[in-house]
Every structure is written in structure tokens, then in C-alpha cells.
């Protein structure tokens, strides 16, 4: 199983876009990217725009290359909303756009899948709580779980498990920890076979006590520790919302200890790809001062 992180917050943009090649199938997961329109009251810096254009070009190339594409939810950093034609004639496994979805995501999914005609130009399959056999590849989608703490107004997402010849990958999307106990129960059930790699969206520590409660963030950090102890992935990539905090390492000291104890390789997406970490959004003040 070959796994490539296409774009991520540690690589300069809002994303957790992933590409998997296994059992002769090319699979894309949440192939999109975005940047924050405002951070610290400032617009994106030129360097951020440059990284975004690069990330979107890479995502477009991977969409073209993929046989199957998973779309876990309809936040703009998880799909190419402006390029529906790239998905024509693809197998597209998506979050259900008619059930268990909040108003914002329902509107976005309608605009992307129905209004553009994509629903009739691709093989669109509802992923929620379903398992798909594609050649020798198994793609399993969870039931919808919360995008962070239970009841959050930003809605729900799907998680994915990909298996090929006894090797598995877990992709949690925007679970922010997870902070949702139901998500943790599902993930614990995915612990066998032991995942070779797990790609997890961490909690938004940069919003703690502001946009989200301190307790919500703490739930996510506790959930991440639980996940590590119960699932024990060989490699754990922790990224996305967590990397919008310049001091993210201070929040995962305990997790680094768990990783050493359990022989888990804990990395950001950038480190996994052998790149320097670029927290451009978190460094926006510094970039503008320059």
C-alpha cells in the first residue's frame, strides 16, 4: 500500500488530502485545499496563495489519476468545488447529501452534485455506513460522526478504512481528535488488522476558549490518546486543525510519550512526506510583518 499526503495544514494550506495506491486501485481521499480568508484580522499572504495554487494543481492531478474518490463531507477544503468536470466518469463515494447532514453541507452538496450535473456524469455512491469491494480493495465508511464535539453546528463527517491484502489505513477526516465518543467506538472496532497508517485530524487548539470550548478541545486530546492506546497504528499522522496552532507540540506532549511507549511513529503530514513544516496560516502575522 502506497500512501501520499497531497496537501495538509503542515504543508501550508487547509487540507488533509490523501492518495492511496493499493490492490491495483488508485484512491483519493478528500482531495481539496483552501486557506483562511481571515486570521488575526489579516487576509492571506502572497506565500499562502502560492501554496494554495500549488496544492490545488496537485489535487486536480490526483483526481484525474484516481479510479475512486472519497468525499467525507462538504467543507471546501475537502473537494474541488470549482472543477466538477474532473470527477466525470469516476466512482465517487460521498457523504449522504439527503440525510444526517446540516443545512450548510446540504446546500453545498446540492450545488456540487446536482446543480452541476455531476450526479448524472459520475458513479456516485452514498458512503454512510457502507462497505465497498473494488477489485481486491475494501473501502469501509463509518456512519456519520460529529465534526468535533457532539452537537457541533458544523455538522458530521465520515471516516474511512481502506484494506488490501491484510494491510489497512484509517482516515478520520475532521473528527478533531476525535471528540465524539461514537467515532472512538467505531475506530476501536477498526483496530484489527493493526493499521499500517492512520491519518487523523487533530483538535483546533488555536480556537480553544474562543470559537470552541476548552472542554471540547480537551475531549479531542483525550480522544486522540484513547485512539492511540486502543488502535495502535504503526504510523500516526496528526495534522489539519491542530497545525493551525504554532504551539501545537505543547498540546501533544503526552501523546508523544504514548507513541514512544507503544512504538508508534508520530508525525505531521509534512514530516511524513519528508518536507519542512510550513504553518503558514499560523504564521500570518509574521509573514505580513516581513
Helices and strands as residue ranges (DSSP letters): E 2-8, E 16-22, E 25-29, H 46-65, E 68-71, G 76-78, G 84-87, E 91-94, H 103-109, I 110-115, H 118-121, E 123-126, E 131-134, E 137-141, E 145-146, E 156-157, E 160-164, E 167-171, H 181-189, E 197-201, G 205-207, H 214-231, E 235-239, G 240-244, H 248-251, H 253-262, E 265-267, H 269-272, H 284-289
